[in-house]
């Protein structure tokens, strides 16, 4: 057995091994050695205490400012000792409890005033002062250590938990690393030499026990390249596998369905739509199955490009399936597709065009009769276009000749789901993946490395300007103005969305069906109120003097699908003035008459998600207003995110900002504690050059050895690191 696969219990004491397994899921030598530091502290550099966030489990470097003598508690048995740590500007308190005063002798010796310590605990606010609850600590100037030798050494700080603080992990790592004699190299020798990389054991020693910052950089460079190379090898294998498959070519037919549809378009295609349409048409005409990612900013016309591709496949005798993540979005696709096609979607029906096909919907909530009809239309080939949710993936769903799979909002689906739908074809179908969130080029190269990429980089004419304003919720006059603005737009015959972060006051979080997204942590130390829910806000709208007379409805993922569809149908028809909803309207929903988007507690949403919400207005030539209601100060991280949204409508730039903010952190907080990320060191933005180099080298290697028969260590690493949960992580990154 490889020594890296040895259980930690063979290297550590049983309690230490059990603690790491329970708290962090670390069970083998390999697990522990690849549990890498997230940052490094300097012994003379204290952690800025004002950067702490309430609720986070943190590890900080601070100095003992005051250590009060232990004393007995007044109102209950036992004793306590209070210690104050500082960074020269702010302070944070530690409180220790024991049965008697005498039990604090160890703390009194260790926590002398002026001493620098590593301290950990959960950040709380008590009497308007910072506290670390359930604190633990380690002095950094242990009298038994050679202070001169340690003075310049960076201190590794690990992803940790309250019961397994960073220094306990560090001690375990040093024990295990000291007994490790060999780490097999997964990289080919030629790659290591060409890139001038450390061997893996030296790299691990450099990151876990660095002598200086240069050591850290050398070790991380090696491990970062290894991550990139293993990932790119997996993607290169996927590309090579796709290249060896054969699909049925689907060529354009002069005077066919697609050509007829094009002649009826009431507007010209943008140059980007024409260019991308040609790329897709060329792919569809080949025997090699298309594997293409279609991305573009909000409102760039991705759905129209996909529809033209689906019609081309129908012209070629095949069928197209469009997979959407929610029933609201699937129903919206059905409405927009049938409306765009008109009699071209009425195949087999009275009044249908001679070239017409059928477009059917398949969802999990459909009645038995409608479901049977949709299944029969798909299986017989009568339906050229089948639109559906996860219901399309069910075993009994069959197609006559599935030629194209279109996946909308790819980040909501994993590789397994994508492949489950493709497996329903008698021959390998073409694949078109659409993403509603713009992706920086380097991210696309990493996450979707098995796909060719097409970008719609211009907006169709007629997209109106959308003005975005951040509204402080503490200012009653501004909030009142928000609802009066909604009423003013309604008086002009226009409509409004009001979006909330959760459904009702009892929710701990968002409903899964609503799309969710990341909820950024609070930016201040005070305990914050829960975000306002749909159930709260709909009452505000219905009772505010300016909006009480408006036709207001709610929409969220917990509603019965028929009710959701009814609300959206009536909203689209202009029979509803205001929809108060969750993020179920985030993407795909297209109501040209909607001109106002109000986002309540906007700081609880990610940048890209807010950009998508903003994209729901200004779609019909009407100028739009997006009002971001928030309580956070402008200078806070969340405030800066909202300021960026106010300043630009460039979705690619906002996506870059979103990724940068969600990736980094100055303190070991809750989001970093006890979770093993699939990408430990590699940053898809900052490491673009590393990814590009690894991609080129991995592609060449796979071309020469597709099955990695001559590189067994690399094959094992690919199987271990790029499977299951890792793939799902990458698809959602």
KELOPA-169303 format. One line per 3 residues: number of its first residue (from 1); their letters; for each residue x, y negated, z negated of C-alpha. Coordinates in steps of 0.02 Angstrom, whole numbers. Layout:
NUM> A> X:Y:Z  ...
END
This chain:
1> XXX> 0:0:0  59:-175:43  114:-259:-119
4> XXX> 3:-407:-74  -148:-292:-89  -101:-241:-266
7> XXX> -230:-289:-398  -185:-436:-508  -206:-323:-659
10> XXX> -44:-239:-605  52:-403:-623  -42:-499:-757
13> XXX> -116:-460:-926  -290:-385:-918  -374:-542:-991
16> XXX> -283:-658:-869  -328:-550:-718  -509:-536:-776
19> XXX> -521:-725:-798  -458:-760:-621  -575:-631:-547
22> XXX> -728:-695:-640  -697:-881:-619  -617:-891:-447
25> XXX> -646:-723:-364  -458:-690:-357  -427:-504:-370
28> XXX> -267:-462:-275  -91:-532:-262  -136:-598:-89
31> XXX> -289:-688:-157  -188:-778:-290  -38:-825:-182
34> XXX> -153:-901:-51  -251:-997:-183  -152:-1151:-136
37> XXX> -134:-1316:-229  -253:-1449:-167  -141:-1592:-221
40> XXX> 16:-1630:-321  39:-1746:-469  197:-1838:-517
43> XXX> 248:-1835:-700  266:-2023:-707  111:-2060:-602
46> XXX> -53:-2064:-698  -221:-2024:-621  -332:-2178:-596
49> XXX> -471:-2143:-720  -594:-2258:-634  -596:-2137:-486
52> XXX> -678:-2002:-591  -855:-1950:-544  -983:-1898:-674
55> XXX> -1023:-1713:-665  -858:-1660:-586  -738:-1535:-662
58> XXX> -571:-1625:-649  -387:-1609:-688  -297:-1773:-723
61> XXX> -127:-1836:-778  -144:-1961:-920  -56:-2026:-1075
64> XXX> -113:-2005:-1255  -164:-2181:-1311  -238:-2135:-1478
67> XXX> -260:-1974:-1577  -378:-1998:-1724  -351:-1888:-1877
70> XXX> -471:-1740:-1886  -626:-1766:-1993  -776:-1669:-2051
73> XXX> -941:-1701:-1962  -1075:-1791:-2062  -1235:-1705:-2008
76> XXX> -1181:-1526:-1981  -1047:-1402:-2030  -878:-1409:-1947
79> XXX> -748:-1538:-1900  -697:-1638:-1748  -545:-1726:-1679
82> XXX> -555:-1868:-1552  -415:-1912:-1433  -408:-2056:-1307
85> XXX> -310:-2039:-1145  -267:-2185:-1033  -191:-2233:-867
88> XXX> -136:-2407:-919  -303:-2482:-868  -447:-2368:-914
91> XXX> -472:-2233:-1043  -560:-2065:-1059  -600:-1974:-1220
94> XXX> -574:-1793:-1274  -669:-1719:-1420  -620:-1554:-1499
97> XXX> -728:-1456:-1621  -677:-1326:-1751  -741:-1249:-1911
100> XXX> -617:-1340:-2022  -495:-1485:-2016  -347:-1367:-2038
103> XXX> -382:-1285:-1870  -328:-1445:-1779  -145:-1430:-1828
106> XXX> -96:-1370:-1653  -187:-1515:-1568  -105:-1640:-1687
109> XXX> 68:-1576:-1640  33:-1571:-1453  -67:-1732:-1432
112> XXX> 54:-1860:-1503  29:-2040:-1452  131:-2086:-1298
115> XXX> 140:-1907:-1234  91:-1869:-1053  -28:-1724:-1028
118> XXX> -125:-1631:-895  -305:-1634:-955  -458:-1550:-883
121> XXX> -643:-1546:-917  -812:-1601:-850  -831:-1788:-830
124> XXX> -974:-1861:-932  -1027:-2033:-991  -1062:-2048:-1178
127> XXX> -1105:-2217:-1255  -1052:-2296:-1089  -877:-2222:-1105
130> XXX> -791:-2085:-1005  -777:-1915:-1088  -707:-1747:-1034
133> XXX> -826:-1615:-1100  -754:-1447:-1157  -577:-1516:-1134
136> XXX> -417:-1419:-1112  -242:-1487:-1089  -57:-1452:-1067
139> XXX> 85:-1569:-1116  200:-1613:-971  355:-1646:-1077
142> XXX> 370:-1482:-1171  518:-1495:-1289  580:-1323:-1235
145> XXX> 595:-1370:-1053  741:-1452:-966  663:-1623:-945
148> XXX> 796:-1686:-825  773:-1537:-709  584:-1556:-708
151> XXX> 574:-1745:-698  558:-1756:-509  463:-1596:-476
154> XXX> 285:-1618:-411  152:-1533:-517  38:-1419:-416
157> XXX> -145:-1446:-456  -257:-1301:-404  -442:-1282:-366
160> XXX> -498:-1238:-542  -644:-1215:-659  -674:-1268:-838
163> XXX> -624:-1095:-904  -480:-1073:-782  -390:-1242:-782
166> XXX> -253:-1282:-659  -105:-1244:-774  -170:-1070:-816
169> XXX> -180:-1035:-631  -5:-1106:-608  67:-990:-742
172> XXX> -16:-840:-661  51:-891:-490  229:-908:-556
175> XXX> 220:-736:-638  155:-652:-480  266:-749:-360
178> XXX> 421:-708:-461  385:-523:-443  346:-531:-257
181> XXX> 492:-475:-150  419:-474:25  276:-554:120
184> XXX> 247:-481:294  252:-614:431  93:-618:535
187> XXX> 175:-735:661  281:-664:802  467:-695:779
190> XXX> 476:-796:939  339:-912:879  425:-937:711
193> XXX> 590:-978:795  513:-1092:926  417:-1193:796
196> XXX> 563:-1189:671  455:-1124:529  499:-1054:358
199> XXX> 468:-870:326  306:-842:229  384:-800:60
202> XXX> 493:-957:61  341:-1059:115  237:-993:-30
205> XXX> 378:-1032:-152  391:-1206:-80  207:-1248:-106
208> XXX> 185:-1162:-275  352:-1213:-355  419:-1361:-257
211> XXX> 580:-1447:-306  525:-1606:-219  398:-1674:-95
214> XXX> 505:-1616:51  483:-1437:-10  296:-1460:-11
217> XXX> 298:-1528:166  403:-1384:233  298:-1252:150
220> XXX> 133:-1330:202  194:-1350:381  224:-1163:393
223> XXX> 59:-1114:312  -38:-1243:412  34:-1179:575
226> XXX> -6:-1000:524  -188:-1047:490  -200:-1132:659
229> XXX> -116:-988:750  -226:-852:673  -383:-952:711
232> XXX> -330:-992:888  -283:-810:918  -459:-758:872
235> XXX> -532:-890:986  -414:-841:1127  -470:-661:1110
238> XXX> -651:-717:1120  -614:-819:1277  -521:-673:1355
241> XXX> -664:-555:1313  -790:-672:1393  -681:-689:1548
244> XXX> -683:-501:1573  -874:-492:1566  -984:-505:1718
247> XXX> -1144:-606:1735  -1272:-620:1874  -1236:-779:1973
250> XXX> -1382:-901:1971  -1366:-1020:2117  -1466:-1172:2164
253> XXX> -1606:-1145:2289  -1638:-1283:2417  -1815:-1343:2394
256> XXX> -1832:-1236:2238  -1900:-1272:2066  -1748:-1370:2005
259> XXX> -1738:-1475:2164  -1925:-1513:2157  -1909:-1565:1976
262> XXX> -1766:-1683:2019  -1868:-1770:2155  -2004:-1808:2027
265> XXX> -1892:-1887:1895  -1956:-2064:1864  -1780:-2126:1829
268> XXX> -1606:-2096:1898  -1487:-1979:1809  -1337:-2060:1726
271> XXX> -1168:-2029:1803  -1124:-1921:1653  -1282:-1816:1674
274> XXX> -1243:-1788:1858  -1062:-1742:1821  -1105:-1622:1681
277> XXX> -1248:-1551:1785  -1122:-1508:1922  -1006:-1425:1796
280> XXX> -1149:-1317:1732  -1213:-1276:1907  -1039:-1220:1958
283> XXX> -1029:-1109:1803  -1200:-1032:1835  -1153:-988:2013
286> XXX> -1006:-880:1957  -999:-699:1903  -902:-749:1748
289> XXX> -1030:-794:1613  -1037:-977:1570  -980:-1019:1393
292> XXX> -1006:-1207:1379  -1030:-1333:1238  -1137:-1483:1285
295> XXX> -1117:-1631:1171  -1157:-1814:1178  -1212:-1957:1069
298> XXX> -1390:-1983:1011  -1504:-2015:1161  -1376:-1969:1294
301> XXX> -1497:-1848:1378  -1433:-1676:1328  -1607:-1597:1333
304> XXX> -1636:-1652:1513  -1468:-1578:1566  -1515:-1414:1482
307> XXX> -1687:-1411:1565  -1610:-1433:1737  -1494:-1286:1699
310> XXX> -1641:-1178:1644  -1735:-1219:1805  -1583:-1171:1908
313> XXX> -1581:-1000:1823  -1768:-978:1856  -1734:-1020:2039
316> XXX> -1604:-881:2035  -1733:-754:1980  -1689:-756:1795
319> XXX> -1761:-819:1632  -1696:-945:1506  -1717:-941:1317
322> XXX> -1698:-1096:1210  -1661:-1062:1027  -1708:-1203:906
325> XXX> -1677:-1204:717  -1849:-1262:657  -2028:-1240:712
328> XXX> -2052:-1429:720  -1908:-1444:842  -1962:-1291:943
331> XXX> -2138:-1362:960  -2064:-1530:1010  -1962:-1443:1146
334> XXX> -2118:-1357:1210  -2215:-1520:1219  -2075:-1618:1303
337> XXX> -2034:-1478:1426  -2213:-1450:1483  -2242:-1638:1494
340> XXX> -2086:-1661:1599  -2129:-1516:1716  -2314:-1550:1734
343> XXX> -2389:-1426:1859  -2217:-1347:1878  -2248:-1269:1706
346> XXX> -2418:-1198:1754  -2362:-1038:1840  -2507:-918:1870
349> XXX> -2634:-1049:1814  -2763:-1143:1914  -2685:-1303:1978
352> XXX> -2509:-1240:1956  -2378:-1282:2087  -2329:-1144:2206
355> XXX> -2153:-1145:2132  -2213:-1156:1953  -2155:-1048:1810
358> XXX> -2225:-1028:1635  -2155:-1103:1476  -2202:-1013:1315
361> XXX> -2167:-1037:1130  -2123:-899:1008  -2112:-935:821
364> XXX> -2134:-834:663  -2295:-919:610  -2394:-892:770
367> XXX> -2558:-798:762  -2560:-618:820  -2650:-652:985
370> XXX> -2539:-798:1036  -2385:-699:985  -2436:-549:1090
373> XXX> -2467:-660:1240  -2295:-744:1222  -2206:-577:1201
376> XXX> -2292:-507:1355  -2249:-660:1459  -2066:-645:1409
379> XXX> -2055:-457:1435  -2144:-461:1604  -2042:-606:1671
382> XXX> -2196:-713:1694  -2121:-843:1578  -1965:-918:1656
385> XXX> -1929:-1022:1500  -1955:-955:1324  -1933:-1077:1181
388> XXX> -1924:-1015:1003  -1848:-1010:830  -1762:-865:743
391> XXX> -1914:-764:797  -1828:-744:966  -1696:-637:880
394> XXX> -1818:-506:817  -1791:-329:880  -1956:-311:974
397> XXX> -1930:-470:1078  -1883:-421:1256  -1849:-510:1420
400> XXX> -1866:-453:1599  -1705:-536:1656  -1626:-655:1531
403> XXX> -1502:-759:1628  -1467:-908:1514  -1465:-934:1326
406> XXX> -1474:-1115:1268  -1437:-1142:1083  -1495:-1311:1016
409> XXX> -1410:-1378:860  -1275:-1246:864  -1214:-1290:688
412> XXX> -1374:-1213:617  -1335:-1042:693  -1194:-919:669
415> XXX> -1102:-816:798  -1205:-663:753  -1369:-751:793
418> XXX> -1301:-820:955  -1243:-648:1008  -1404:-563:950
421> XXX> -1502:-663:1078  -1375:-633:1215  -1385:-446:1180
424> XXX> -1566:-447:1240  -1508:-470:1420  -1483:-324:1538
427> XXX> -1323:-407:1597  -1217:-537:1508  -1313:-701:1512
430> XXX> -1239:-873:1530  -1227:-976:1370  -1255:-1161:1345
433> XXX> -1229:-1227:1168  -1294:-1400:1123  -1244:-1498:971
436> XXX> -1342:-1647:909  -1194:-1715:811  -1050:-1790:912
439> XXX> -889:-1697:880  -714:-1772:893  -611:-1684:1026
442> XXX> -494:-1601:902  -641:-1532:803  -720:-1460:959
445> XXX> -553:-1380:1005  -546:-1296:834  -725:-1251:799
448> XXX> -784:-1212:975  -619:-1153:1047  -705:-1012:1141
451> XXX> -812:-1133:1240  -780:-1254:1382  -836:-1428:1332
454> XXX> -944:-1553:1426  -971:-1727:1356  -1111:-1848:1399
457> XXX> -1020:-2011:1370  -1150:-2137:1427  -1329:-2178:1380
460> XXX> -1474:-2185:1502  -1539:-2359:1547  -1685:-2418:1441
463> XXX> -1612:-2371:1273  -1653:-2521:1167  -1542:-2602:1037
466> XXX> -1565:-2538:859  -1524:-2657:717  -1464:-2571:559
469> XXX> -1475:-2655:388  -1425:-2591:215  -1560:-2638:89
472> XXX> -1516:-2646:-98  -1654:-2555:-190  -1622:-2658:-347
475> XXX> -1682:-2813:-255  -1872:-2809:-264  -1892:-2946:-135
478> XXX> -1789:-2849:-7  -1885:-2688:-41  -2049:-2782:-22
481> XXX> -1985:-2848:144  -1952:-2670:203  -2135:-2622:186
484> XXX> -2193:-2785:262  -2079:-2754:412  -2159:-2582:434
487> XXX> -2330:-2666:432  -2275:-2798:558  -2218:-2663:681
490> XXX> -2381:-2569:656  -2477:-2729:695  -2388:-2731:863
493> XXX> -2449:-2554:896  -2285:-2471:849  -2244:-2332:726
496> XXX> -2123:-2294:586  -2029:-2150:505  -1992:-2154:319
499> XXX> -1866:-2018:272  -1831:-1952:97  -1700:-1833:29
502> XXX> -1822:-1709:-49  -2003:-1654:-44  -2069:-1683:-220
505> XXX> -2011:-1729:-393  -1987:-1549:-448  -1861:-1509:-311
508> XXX> -1681:-1481:-359  -1630:-1509:-179  -1689:-1508:-1
511> XXX> -1801:-1379:78  -1692:-1265:187  -1807:-1283:336
514> XXX> -1784:-1470:332  -1608:-1471:397  -1532:-1542:239
517> XXX> -1352:-1587:269  -1224:-1633:139  -1278:-1741:-6
520> XXX> -1131:-1850:-54  -1091:-1859:-240  -1137:-2015:-339
523> XXX> -1007:-2152:-336  -1020:-2218:-514  -1002:-2144:-685
526> XXX> -1180:-2176:-742  -1303:-2034:-735  -1407:-2070:-580
529> XXX> -1591:-2045:-556  -1646:-1908:-436  -1678:-1969:-260
532> XXX> -1856:-2024:-223  -1958:-1885:-145  -2088:-1882:-7
535> XXX> -2224:-1864:-139  -2161:-2023:-225  -2136:-2129:-70
538> XXX> -2300:-2085:16  -2391:-2157:-136  -2287:-2316:-124
541> XXX> -2331:-2336:60  -2515:-2300:32  -2530:-2424:-111
544> XXX> -2416:-2566:-57  -2521:-2718:-8  -2438:-2730:163
547> XXX> -2453:-2546:212  -2605:-2482:117  -2715:-2496:272
550> XXX> -2597:-2398:385  -2629:-2219:440  -2494:-2128:340
553> XXX> -2455:-1942:341  -2322:-1829:265  -2210:-1703:354
556> XXX> -2091:-1576:276  -2032:-1398:291  -2146:-1329:155
559> XXX> -2304:-1369:253  -2393:-1236:354  -2322:-1238:532
562> XXX> -2493:-1278:607  -2508:-1429:492  -2333:-1489:537
565> XXX> -2371:-1473:721  -2535:-1565:698  -2450:-1712:612
568> XXX> -2317:-1725:747  -2446:-1709:885  -2551:-1850:812
571> XXX> -2397:-1956:779  -2341:-1931:959  -2516:-1978:1018
574> XXX> -2514:-2139:917  -2648:-2081:796  -2530:-2099:645
577> XXX> -2439:-2260:602  -2313:-2197:472  -2240:-2025:442
580> XXX> -2157:-2002:272  -2046:-1850:294  -1889:-1757:250
583> XXX> -1749:-1734:376  -1860:-1616:475  -1867:-1762:600
586> XXX> -1678:-1777:608  -1653:-1713:785  -1751:-1677:941
589> XXX> -1908:-1771:889  -1949:-1895:1027  -2086:-2025:999
592> XXX> -2047:-2173:1114  -2168:-2287:1020  -2075:-2269:853
595> XXX> -1977:-2427:817  -1937:-2421:630  -1834:-2295:530
598> XXX> -1831:-2318:342  -1712:-2202:248  -1742:-2201:61
601> XXX> -1586:-2168:-46  -1482:-2171:112  -1323:-2143:11
604> XXX> -1382:-1963:-18  -1357:-1922:167  -1201:-1895:272
607> XXX> -1147:-2020:405  -1185:-1907:553  -1355:-1863:481
610> XXX> -1401:-2046:462  -1343:-2078:640  -1458:-1939:700
613> XXX> -1604:-2012:603  -1570:-2183:676  -1575:-2102:848
616> XXX> -1761:-2064:827  -1803:-2246:864  -1769:-2361:1010
619> XXX> -1805:-2220:1131  -1946:-2302:1229  -1868:-2469:1271
622> XXX> -1932:-2549:1111  -1802:-2634:999  -1778:-2533:841
625> XXX> -1744:-2572:659  -1658:-2448:543  -1670:-2493:358
628> XXX> -1551:-2398:242  -1615:-2415:64  -1481:-2385:-68
631> XXX> -1430:-2423:-247  -1242:-2397:-226  -1123:-2546:-220
634> XXX> -1051:-2594:-52  -872:-2561:-108  -908:-2381:-160
637> XXX> -868:-2236:-40  -1053:-2212:-2  -1072:-2400:21
640> XXX> -928:-2398:145  -1014:-2257:241  -1171:-2362:256
643> XXX> -1069:-2514:307  -993:-2412:448  -1167:-2367:509
646> XXX> -1216:-2549:507  -1060:-2595:605  -1064:-2466:747
649> XXX> -1178:-2351:847  -1031:-2249:915  -1077:-2073:859
652> XXX> -904:-2002:893  -822:-2134:783  -951:-2104:646
655> XXX> -927:-1916:657  -740:-1941:633  -772:-2050:480
658> XXX> -894:-1922:410  -770:-1781:428  -627:-1881:353
661> XXX> -730:-1931:201  -800:-1760:167  -631:-1676:187
664> XXX> -528:-1780:67  -535:-1814:-120  -418:-1893:-246
667> XXX> -474:-1790:-395  -502:-1603:-415  -691:-1616:-423
670> XXX> -839:-1498:-420  -836:-1483:-232  -661:-1412:-243
673> XXX> -681:-1301:-394  -687:-1115:-378  -726:-1111:-193
676> XXX> -611:-1038:-63  -624:-1132:99  -591:-1045:263
679> XXX> -471:-1185:306  -354:-1205:158  -231:-1331:228
682> XXX> -275:-1363:409  -361:-1528:444  -444:-1529:613
685> XXX> -418:-1717:632  -246:-1748:558  -172:-1585:625
688> XXX> -226:-1604:806  -48:-1580:870  -24:-1422:766
691> XXX> -189:-1352:831  -142:-1392:1012  29:-1309:995
694> XXX> -44:-1156:910  -181:-1144:1041  -54:-1142:1184
697> XXX> 55:-1012:1098  -92:-902:1047  -168:-907:1222
700> XXX> -3:-850:1298  15:-711:1170  -163:-645:1198
703> XXX> -138:-651:1387  12:-535:1366  -63:-426:1228
706> XXX> -254:-444:1224  -283:-314:1088  -129:-368:987
709> XXX> -64:-190:995  115:-251:977  71:-372:837
712> XXX> -18:-269:703  12:-394:562  -68:-531:666
715> XXX> -213:-418:712  -243:-381:529  -237:-566:486
718> XXX> -364:-607:621  -480:-470:558  -458:-527:378
721> XXX> -468:-714:397  -581:-742:548  -735:-638:518
724> XXX> -904:-650:437  -908:-797:318  -761:-882:405
727> XXX> -852:-882:572  -1007:-951:489  -902:-1087:409
730> XXX> -824:-1132:576  -992:-1138:663  -1058:-1259:532
733> X> -900:-1363:512
END
